[in-house]
């Protein structure tokens, strides 16, 4: 759940006054009211549930109901920065990155002047080195060991209220990234913080938002899962070969990656991908090993991205066809075979000499210890394509097998000997998909 924490008036004031944000709000909500603007949920004043949502008591009751349904509650943790009117600004100004008059003069988008009991100070806005500062936040200084201990204390507060955390911009706290951004050395934070929390709750789950190729590093530092932005970018590029090459990565890394087609930072999947591409991308995203991340409104095909400064959704119709597709997909995910079985990427070869469209396929299998098998094939291309898929199963000879598409109506009977020697021949339309349940019938 994103946006449950207490935010300050300073963050809301900036959201109310920012002209570009106001235009975005009006375009999304023509009947916009002042109370619709809550301020950014990433500009946190305190890790206590917001009183408008019922406070910590309501959050505890919600968590109890979720746990009874076999669900765990993950809450947001924003370790890089805090809101402008955070109590630490007056109590511990040394917790923040300090600037100079020259910094303020040359980079007003990255620095601001604040008043503290100790006098006027110039502090840095929270930021990623690739973007201007977030002007409703202040940057925490992880070169300060006392600040690190204080942030572990904030994390401990969250661990009392939820079953895990999604750590926003986790890569910004890697020592090499922090040094490159601020020129300040820091002790490694994540292994120490994760170890401390797990001393109290060994099952507490850590999910990291990772930029670039830092997912593996964060996993090595103790995170259970890391956001897989790379796969998302490859799917948007709409080329099959780079996707296949990426899926050849270590299966441990894949199984600890959180795969998604949209989230609060990305545009809506239904707006980004045309319907057929959307369905093909979803098959590839959510039927490979790993954590599956679905965003509110994704199943319904919503297209309007909500700014994190708003607390009211615009009304949108439900795309019944997309909703039906996702219900079928979730049914596949409920099966123990997907996730608990053995996953393997398959080789696709030309259907005949000079047939280049074989390169447009991505195919893989799940095989269970009970003999159940699932074969997933996607023609990830804007044209009809053909190939032979070489199956990895060793016991196909001498039998007849039925392939029944669990996401469609197709059913095929194939001779096992032919499947073993040549493979499965496929001729599929643009963005075509099959999720075959494979069973012996003779």
C-alpha positions in Angstrom: 0.0 0.0 0.0 1.4 3.3 -1.1 0.5 6.6 0.6 -0.6 5.6 4.1 1.9 7.7 6.0 1.7 11.2 7.6 2.7 13.9 5.2 3.4 17.5 6.1 1.6 20.7 5.2 4.7 21.9 3.4 4.4 19.2 0.9 0.8 19.9 0.3 1.4 23.6 0.0 4.0 23.0 -2.8 1.6 20.7 -4.6 -1.2 23.4 -4.4 1.1 26.1 -5.7 3.1 24.3 -8.4 1.7 25.5 -11.8 2.7 22.5 -13.8 1.2 20.1 -11.3 -2.0 22.2 -11.1 -2.4 21.9 -14.9 -1.9 18.1 -14.7 -4.4 17.9 -11.8 -7.0 19.9 -13.8 -6.6 17.7 -16.9 -7.1 14.6 -14.9 -9.9 15.9 -12.6 -12.0 18.7 -14.3 -14.0 19.0 -11.1 -10.8 19.3 -9.0 -11.2 20.5 -5.4 -8.6 21.7 -3.0 -9.2 18.7 -0.8 -8.2 16.4 -3.7 -4.6 17.6 -3.4 -2.9 15.8 -0.5 0.7 16.4 -1.4 3.2 13.8 -2.4 3.1 10.5 -0.5 6.9 10.4 -0.9 7.3 13.6 1.2 6.9 11.9 4.5 6.7 13.6 7.9 6.3 10.6 10.1 5.9 6.8 9.7 2.5 6.8 11.3 -0.7 6.0 9.4 -2.4 9.2 8.3 -5.2 10.3 10.6 -7.5 10.8 7.6 -7.1 7.0 7.1 -7.9 6.2 10.7 -4.3 6.2 12.1 -2.3 3.2 13.2 -5.3 1.5 14.8 -7.1 1.3 11.5 -4.0 0.1 9.7 -3.5 -2.7 12.3 -7.1 -3.9 11.8 -6.6 -3.9 8.1 -3.4 -5.9 8.4 -5.3 -8.5 10.6 -8.0 -8.9 8.0 -5.4 -9.3 5.3 -3.4 -11.9 7.2 -6.6 -13.9 7.8 -6.9 -14.1 4.0 -3.4 -15.4 3.7 -2.1 -12.0 2.5 0.8 -9.9 3.8 0.8 -6.2 4.0 3.7 -4.3 2.4 4.2 -0.6 3.3 6.2 2.1 1.7 9.6 3.2 3.0 11.3 6.3 1.5 14.8 6.3 2.9 16.4 9.0 0.7 14.6 12.1 1.9 11.9 13.6 4.1 9.4 16.4 3.8 10.5 20.0 4.2 8.7 20.4 7.6 10.0 17.2 9.1 10.8 17.6 12.9 14.5 16.7 12.2 15.0 20.0 10.4 14.8 21.8 13.7 16.1 19.0 16.0 18.9 17.5 13.9 19.8 19.8 10.9 23.1 17.9 10.6 21.1 14.9 9.3 20.8 16.7 6.0 23.1 17.5 3.1 24.4 21.0 3.6 24.9 23.5 0.8 26.5 26.9 0.3 25.4 30.3 -1.0 27.1 29.4 -4.3 25.1 26.1 -4.5 21.9 28.0 -4.0 22.8 30.6 -6.5 23.9 28.2 -9.2 21.4 25.4 -8.6 18.2 26.8 -7.1 16.4 23.7 -8.4 18.6 21.5 -6.1 19.0 23.7 -2.9 16.8 25.9 -0.6 17.2 28.1 2.4 15.5 27.0 5.6 15.3 28.5 9.1 16.3 26.4 12.1 16.7 27.2 15.8 20.5 27.3 15.1 19.9 29.9 12.3 19.5 30.0 8.6 20.9 27.0 6.6 21.1 26.0 3.0 20.0 22.4 2.5 19.8 20.1 -0.6 16.5 18.9 -1.9 16.1 15.2 -2.1 17.1 13.9 -5.6 18.3 11.3 -7.9 21.5 12.4 -9.8 19.7 12.1 -13.1 16.9 14.5 -12.2 16.4 17.9 -10.6 15.6 18.0 -6.9 12.2 17.1 -5.5 11.3 20.5 -4.1 9.0 19.2 -1.4 11.7 17.2 0.2 15.2 17.5 1.9 18.1 15.1 1.2 19.3 13.0 4.1 23.0 12.6 4.6 24.0 9.0 4.9 27.6 9.9 5.6 26.3 10.7 9.1 26.3 7.4 11.2 23.7 8.9 13.6 21.3 9.6 10.6 21.7 5.9 9.6 20.8 4.7 13.0 17.8 7.1 13.0 16.6 5.7 9.7 16.9 2.2 10.9 14.7 3.3 13.8 12.1 4.6 11.3 12.3 1.2 9.5 11.7 -0.5 12.8 8.5 1.5 13.3 7.2 0.3 10.0 8.0 -3.3 10.9 5.6 -3.1 13.8 2.8 -2.0 11.4 3.3 -4.3 8.4 4.8 -7.5 7.1 7.3 -6.0 4.7 8.4 -2.8 3.0 8.8 -1.5 -0.6 11.9 0.6 -0.4 11.7 3.5 -2.8 14.8 4.5 -4.7 16.9 1.9 -2.8 19.9 2.3 -5.2 20.4 5.9 -4.1 21.7 4.5 -0.7 24.3 2.3 -2.2 27.7 3.8 -1.2 29.0 4.1 -4.7 25.9 5.8 -5.9 25.7 8.2 -2.9 29.4 9.1 -3.4 28.8 9.8 -7.1 25.8 12.0 -6.4 27.0 13.9 -3.4 30.7 13.4 -3.1 30.3 12.0 0.4 31.5 8.6 1.6 29.1 6.5 3.6 29.1 3.1 5.3 26.9 0.5 3.7 23.4 0.9 5.0 21.2 -1.9 3.6 22.9 -5.0 5.0 23.0 -3.4 8.4 19.4 -2.2 8.3 18.0 -5.5 7.0 19.9 -7.5 9.5 18.6 -5.4 12.4 15.0 -5.7 11.4 15.2 -9.5 10.8 16.6 -9.9 14.3 13.2 -9.0 15.5 11.1 -10.5 12.6 12.9 -13.1 10.5 10.0 -13.2 8.0 9.9 -9.5 7.3 10.0 -9.0 3.5 12.2 -6.4 1.7 11.3 -5.2 -1.8 13.6 -2.7 -3.5 12.9 -0.2 -6.2 16.2 -0.4 -8.1 17.4 1.8 -11.0 19.5 0.5 -13.8 21.3 -2.8 -13.3 21.6 -2.6 -9.5 19.0 -5.3 -8.9 21.6 -8.1 -8.4 23.6 -5.9 -6.0 20.6 -5.1 -3.9 19.6 -8.8 -3.8 23.1 -9.6 -2.5 22.7 -7.0 0.2 19.7 -8.8 1.6 16.6 -7.8 -0.4 14.1 -10.5 -1.1 13.0 -8.9 -4.3 13.9 -6.0 -6.6 11.8 -4.2 -9.2 12.6 -5.5 -12.7 12.6 -2.3 -14.7 14.9 -3.8 -17.4 12.4 -6.4 -18.5 9.7 -3.7 -18.6 11.9 -1.5 -20.9 12.6 -4.5 -23.2 8.9 -5.2 -23.5 8.2 -1.6 -24.4 10.8 -1.8 -27.1 8.8 -4.7 -28.7 11.6 -6.9 -29.9 11.8 -10.6 -28.9 15.5 -11.4 -29.1 16.6 -9.0 -26.3 13.9 -10.4 -24.1 15.1 -14.0 -24.7 18.6 -13.0 -24.0 17.6 -11.3 -20.8 15.6 -14.3 -19.7 18.8 -16.4 -19.9 20.0 -14.6 -16.8 20.6 -16.6 -13.6 17.2 -18.2 -12.5 17.9 -17.1 -8.9 18.0 -13.5 -10.0 14.8 -13.9 -12.0 12.9 -15.6 -9.2 13.8 -12.7 -6.9 12.7 -10.0 -9.4 9.4 -8.2 -9.2 7.9 -8.1 -12.6 5.4 -5.4 -13.6 3.7 -3.7 -16.6 2.7 -0.6 -14.6 3.1 1.0 -11.2 2.8 4.5 -9.6 5.9 5.7 -11.5 5.1 4.3 -15.0 2.3 5.2 -17.4 -0.7 2.9 -17.5 -0.1 -0.4 -19.3 -3.4 0.1 -21.3 -2.1 3.5 -22.4 1.4 2.3 -23.2 0.6 -1.0 -25.0 -2.1 -1.5 -27.7 -4.5 -4.3 -26.5 -2.9 -7.2 -28.3 0.6 -6.1 -27.3 -0.6 -5.6 -23.7 -1.8 -9.2 -23.5 1.4 -10.6 -25.1 3.5 -8.5 -22.7 1.5 -9.7 -19.7 1.9 -13.3 -20.6 5.7 -12.8 -20.7 5.8 -10.7 -17.6 3.7 -12.7 -15.2 4.3 -16.3 -16.3 8.1 -16.3 -15.8 9.6 -16.9 -12.3 9.5 -14.1 -9.8 7.1 -11.8 -7.9 4.2 -10.5 -9.9 3.3 -6.9 -9.3 -0.2 -5.6 -10.3 -1.3 -2.0 -9.9 -4.8 -0.8 -8.9 -6.9 -0.5 -12.0 -4.6 -2.6 -14.3 -7.1 -5.4 -14.6 -9.8 -3.0 -15.6 -7.7 -1.4 -18.3 -7.5 2.0 -16.8 -5.5 4.5 -18.8 -5.1 7.6 -16.6 -2.0 7.8 -14.4 -2.7 9.3 -11.0 -0.1 11.9 -9.8 1.1 10.9 -6.3 0.0 14.3 -5.0 -3.7 13.5 -5.5 -6.0 11.5 -3.2 -9.0 11.0 -5.6 -9.2 8.8 -8.7 -10.8 10.0 -11.9 -13.8 7.9 -13.0 -12.9 5.4 -15.8 -14.9 2.7 -17.5 -13.9 -1.0 -17.1 -12.5 -2.7 -20.2 -14.4 -6.0 -19.8 -12.3 -7.8 -22.4 -9.1 -6.9 -20.6 -10.7 -7.8 -17.2 -11.6 -11.2 -18.6 -8.0 -11.7 -19.9 -6.5 -10.9 -16.5 -9.0 -13.2 -14.7 -7.8 -16.1 -16.9 -4.2 -15.1 -16.3 -4.7 -15.1 -12.5 -6.3 -18.5 -12.7 -3.0 -19.7 -14.2 -1.0 -18.1 -11.4 -3.2 -19.8 -8.8 -1.9 -23.2 -10.1 1.1 -24.5 -8.0 2.8 -25.5 -11.3 3.6 -21.9 -12.0 6.2 -20.8 -9.5 6.8 -24.1 -7.8 7.6 -26.2 -10.9 10.8 -26.2 -13.0 11.0 -23.3 -15.4 13.1 -23.5 -18.6 13.6 -21.1 -21.6 13.2 -23.0 -24.9 15.0 -22.7 -28.2 13.1 -21.7 -31.3 14.5 -22.5 -34.8 13.5 -21.5 -38.4 10.5 -23.4 -39.8 12.3 -23.5 -43.2 15.5 -22.2 -44.7 15.4 -18.4 -44.9 12.5 -18.2 -42.4 13.7 -15.2 -40.3 10.5 -14.8 -38.3 11.6 -17.6 -35.9 13.5 -14.8 -34.2 10.3 -13.2 -33.1 9.3 -15.9 -30.6 9.8 -16.3 -26.9 9.0 -19.8 -25.5 9.4 -21.5 -22.1 8.0 -24.3 -20.1 6.9 -25.1 -16.5 7.2 -28.8 -15.4 5.9 -30.1 -12.1 7.1 -33.0 -10.0 3.6 -34.5 -10.6 4.2 -34.6 -14.4 2.1 -31.6 -15.2 3.4 -29.3 -18.0 2.8 -25.9 -19.3 4.2 -24.6 -22.5 4.1 -20.8 -23.1 4.8 -19.4 -26.6 4.5 -15.7 -27.7 5.0 -14.2 -31.1 6.3 -10.9 -29.9 6.1 -9.1 -33.2 3.7 -7.0 -35.3 3.5 -9.6 -38.1 2.7 -13.3 -38.6 5.6 -15.6 -37.6 6.6 -19.3 -37.9 9.0 -21.5 -36.0 9.7 -24.9 -34.5 9.9 -24.9 -30.8 12.3 -27.5 -29.4 10.8 -29.1 -26.3 13.0 -30.1 -23.4 10.8 -33.0 -22.2 12.6 -36.4 -22.4 9.6 -38.8 -22.4 7.7 -37.7 -25.5 8.6 -40.5 -27.9 6.0 -43.2 -28.5 3.0 -41.3 -27.3 0.3 -38.8 -28.4 0.0 -35.5 -26.6 -2.7 -33.0 -26.4 -1.9 -29.3 -26.2 -4.8 -27.3 -24.8 -4.6 -23.5 -24.7 -5.6 -22.4 -21.2 -5.9 -18.7 -22.3 -7.8 -19.4 -25.5 -9.8 -22.1 -27.4 -7.0 -23.9 -29.4 -6.5 -27.6 -28.9 -4.0 -29.7 -30.8 -3.0 -33.4 -30.8 0.6 -34.1 -31.7 2.8 -37.2 -32.1 5.5 -37.4 -29.4 8.1 -38.7 -31.8 7.7 -35.7 -34.1 7.8 -33.4 -31.2 11.1 -35.0 -30.1 12.8 -35.0 -33.5 11.7 -31.7 -35.1 9.9 -29.8 -32.3 6.5 -28.2 -32.3 5.6 -26.3 -35.4 3.8 -23.0 -34.9 2.4 -20.4 -37.2 1.0 -17.5 -35.2 -0.5 -14.1 -35.9 1.0 -10.8 -34.8 1.3 -10.6 -31.0 -0.1 -14.1 -30.8 0.1 -16.2 -27.6 -0.4 -19.7 -26.4 -0.4 -21.1 -22.9 -0.7 -24.8 -23.5 -1.4 -27.4 -20.9 0.4 -30.5 -22.2 -0.9 -34.0 -21.4 -0.5 -37.5 -22.8 -3.6 -38.9 -24.4 -2.3 -42.0 -26.0 
